[in-house]
Amino acid sequence: MTIGENIRMLRQKRNISQKELAETIHVRPQTVSSWEVNRTEPNMGAIELLADALHCRKSDIIGDRTPDIAPTAEEIELILAFRASDPARQGIIKELLGIERR
């Protein structure tokens, strides 16, 4: 798969619009569209922002294989509940799971 195909697939799996993704990483929606149709490619800084926004590894974006992430409906519900929780609760959850802050 191409970088653009990976970005589109990861974005769609997360149920995020091009506009929402663009706002999250501070680019224009046309830029995301251009990446997804392989007209242009994101630079490494944008790839890092994309990986954070799409909750994946940079290699999932730049790799030529299908990313091996496919969260279940239950996992998506947990992620959404985590995102909606207050920062203190998020910190406690991260500590319990052994996840370091970036």
LUMLUM-602999 format. One record per atom (N, C-alpha, C): x, y, z negated; residue in one letter. Coordinates in steps of 0.2 Angstrom, whole numbers, padded with zeros to 4 digits, always signed. Last residue first. Example, Ala and Ser with C-alpha at 12.3 -4.5 7.8 and 13.67 -1.06 7.14 Angstrom:
2
+0064-0011-0035S +0068-0005-0036S +0064+0000-0039S +0066-0028-0039A +0062-0022-0039A +0066-0016-0039A 
END
This chain:
102
+0021+0055-0131R +0026+0057-0126R +0028+0064-0127R +0021+0044-0145R +0018+0050-0142R +0024+0052-0137R +0020+0027-0145E +0023+0033-0146E +0020+0039-0143E +0010+0015-0153I +0011+0019-0146I +0014+0025-0148I +0005+0006-0162G +0012+0007-0161G +0014+0010-0155G -0008+0006-0166L -0006+0002-0160L +0002+0002-0159L -0007+0014-0177L -0009+0007-0178L -0007+0003-0172L -0004+0026-0170E +0001+0023-0175E -0001+0016-0176E -0015+0028-0162K -0008+0027-0159K -0004+0024-0164K -0024+0030-0172I -0025+0024-0168I -0018+0023-0164I -0019+0042-0178I -0020+0036-0182I -0020+0030-0178I -0021+0051-0167G -0014+0049-0170G -0014+0043-0174G -0035+0051-0165Q -0031+0048-0160Q -0024+0046-0163Q -0039+0057-0177R -0040+0050-0176R -0036+0047-0171R -0033+0070-0174A -0031+0066-0180A -0033+0059-0179A -0041+0074-0162P -0034+0072-0162P -0031+0068-0168P -0057+0065-0161D -0053+0071-0163D -0045+0069-0163D -0062+0056-0146S -0061+0057-0154S -0057+0063-0155S -0063+0055-0133A -0068+0059-0136A -0067+0060-0143A -0053+0045-0130R -0052+0052-0128R -0057+0057-0131R -0059+0034-0136F -0053+0037-0139F -0052+0044-0137F -0070+0032-0128A -0071+0034-0135A -0065+0037-0138A -0064+0029-0116L -0068+0035-0116L -0069+0037-0124L -0057+0017-0120I -0053+0023-0118I -0057+0029-0118I -0069+0009-0123L -0064+0011-0128L -0060+0017-0126L -0074+0009-0110E -0078+0012-0115E -0073+0014-0121E -0064+0002-0103I -0066+0009-0101I -0070+0012-0107I -0065-0010-0109E -0059-0006-0110E -0060+0001-0108E -0077-0014-0105E -0076-0013-0112E -0070-0009-0113E -0075-0016-0091A -0080-0011-0094A -0079-0009-0101A -0057-0018-0089T -0064-0021-0090T -0069-0015-0092T -0045-0011-0078P -0048-0012-0085P -0055-0014-0084P -0033-0016-0069A -0040-0017-0068A -0044-0017-0075A -0018-0015-0062I -0022-0013-0068I -0029-0013-0066I -0007-0018-0054D -0010-0023-0057D -0014-0021-0063D -0007-0010-0038P -0006-0010-0045P -0010-0015-0048P -0001-0018-0024T -0007-0016-0027T -0006-0016-0034T +0015-0012-0018R +0010-0017-0020R +0004-0014-0023R +0024-0002-0017D +0021-0004-0011D +0016-0010-0012D +0024+0012-0029G +0026+0005-0027G +0022+0003-0020G +0020+0024-0033I +0025+0024-0028I +0026+0017-0025I +0011+0021-0043I +0009+0026-0038I +0014+0025-0032I +0016+0012-0051D +0010+0010-0049D +0008+0015-0043D +0028+0018-0056S +0029+0013-0051S +0022+0011-0048S +0023+0026-0066K +0025+0029-0059K +0025+0024-0054K +0008+0018-0073R +0015+0019-0072R +0017+0023-0066R -0006+0027-0079C -0003+0022-0076C +0005+0023-0076C -0016+0037-0081H -0015+0032-0086H -0012+0026-0083H -0018+0048-0073L -0021+0042-0071L -0020+0036-0075L -0010+0058-0079A -0017+0059-0078A -0021+0052-0076A +0003+0052-0078D -0001+0054-0085D -0008+0054-0084D +0004+0050-0064A +0004+0044-0069A +0001+0046-0076A +0003+0064-0061L -0002+0059-0058L -0002+0053-0063L +0015+0069-0066L +0009+0071-0069L +0003+0067-0067L +0024+0061-0059E +0024+0060-0066E +0018+0063-0069E +0022+0066-0046I +0020+0059-0048I +0020+0058-0055I +0026+0079-0048A +0019+0078-0047A +0017+0071-0048A +0040+0077-0048G +0036+0080-0054G +0029+0079-0054G +0042+0071-0036M +0043+0067-0042M +0039+0070-0048M +0029+0076-0024N +0036+0076-0027N +0036+0072-0033N +0017+0067-0014P +0019+0071-0020P +0026+0071-0022P +0017+0069+0004E +0018+0065-0002E +0020+0069-0008E +0004+0071+0017T +0010+0073+0013T +0011+0068+0007T -0004+0063+0023R -0002+0068+0027R +0004+0071+0024R -0011+0052+0016N -0004+0052+0018N -0001+0057+0023N -0023+0054+0011V -0023+0052+0018V -0016+0052+0021V -0019+0058-0002E -0023+0052-0001E -0023+0050+0006E -0012+0070+0000W -0008+0065-0003W -0012+0058-0001W -0023+0078+0004S -0017+0077+0008S -0013+0071+0006S -0031+0078-0008S -0033+0075-0002S -0028+0073+0003S -0022+0085-0016V -0024+0078-0018V -0026+0075-0012V -0023+0097-0009T -0017+0094-0010T -0018+0087-0012T -0036+0101-0011Q -0034+0099-0004Q -0027+0096-0004Q -0037+0104-0024P -0040+0098-0022P -0038+0096-0015P -0021+0111-0030R -0028+0112-0026R -0031+0105-0024R -0015+0107-0047V -0014+0108-0039V -0021+0109-0036V -0015+0103-0060H -0014+0110-0058H -0012+0110-0051H -0020+0091-0065I -0012+0092-0064I -0010+0098-0061I -0033+0093-0067T -0029+0091-0072T -0022+0092-0071T -0037+0098-0054E -0038+0102-0060E -0033+0100-0066E -0036+0086-0047A -0032+0092-0045A -0032+0097-0051A -0045+0078-0053L -0038+0076-0054L -0034+0082-0052L -0057+0085-0050E -0055+0084-0057E -0048+0082-0058E -0056+0084-0036K -0056+0090-0039K -0054+0090-0046K -0057+0070-0034Q -0051+0073-0032Q -0051+0080-0035Q -0065+0062-0048S -0065+0065-0042S -0058+0069-0040S -0063+0047-0056I -0061+0054-0056I -0062+0057-0049I -0064+0033-0060N -0070+0037-0059N -0069+0045-0059N -0053+0025-0060R -0054+0029-0066R -0060+0034-0066R -0053+0020-0048K -0054+0016-0053K -0056+0019-0060K -0050+0032-0040Q -0057+0029-0040Q -0058+0024-0046Q -0037+0033-0044R -0041+0039-0045R -0049+0036-0045R -0031+0022-0038L -0031+0023-0045L -0036+0028-0048L -0034+0024-0025M -0037+0018-0028M -0037+0019-0036M -0027+0036-0022R -0034+0035-0021R -0037+0030-0025R -0014+0032-0025I -0017+0037-0028I -0025+0037-0028I -0012+0021-0015N -0012+0020-0023N -0015+0025-0027N -0013+0028-0003E -0018+0023-0005E -0018+0021-0012E -0002+0037-0005G -0009+0039-0004G -0014+0034-0006G +0008+0027-0005I +0007+0031-0010I +0000+0034-0010I +0002+0012+0003T +0005+0018+0003T +0004+0022-0004T +0004-0006+0000M +0000+0000+0000M +0004+0006+0000M 
END
